[in-house]
């Protein structure tokens, strides 16, 4: 393993999925992006970490509901609403089209329709209300865990499904993810689920429950993608990341409410 090359791949992942400036020496080649896929969950850790810090700092001044909104705004600013855009595009396409060709055409349309707007409002409101209802340290810990683990779930489709476009913004990423790259992505993104309350003893029962939910959702969404369009697009990956992230928050709230 070449440490300089791996650092280049990490910065490539950071530059692709966030608006954080990266060093100029990193450069860009299409094959960098595919190699960088293993670092997408680690980028999620950083995004979740910033969200958690903004949330905890804001709690000193504002009530939880406002602190959560500020943390969400921070994550949207950092990522440029990259994954939320995929959620909206998929909702418009799958909700408003019947044929494969029309689904793919609507996904490429930069305009947002009724289905996309409704999906965004519901998803963002659910995140807001769920995180605001959680104890502060649990909410902060789940922000990190959800951003990391949801990206593991999203890129896992690179290992099993086909990219359905001849060209597209995700085309450089859309090579089969195998072996050590997939293992590294899982190792960097999934263990955070074991600490839903922050520091302290791990809660592996919670982590196992979340993993079961994620696996069920992954299988269901994967089958749906294949049935509707024969595989995935970049928007499908963004859609999946948002569903996985939200499901982790909901399981976290249900866990303490039961």
PyMOL commands that set and color helices and strands:
alter all, ss='L'
color gray80, all
select helices_A, chain A and resi 3-17+24-26+30-58+64-79+82-96+100-108+114-132+136-159+179-189+191-194+204-229+234-257
alter helices_A, ss='H'
color red, helices_A
deselect
rebuild
show_as cartoon
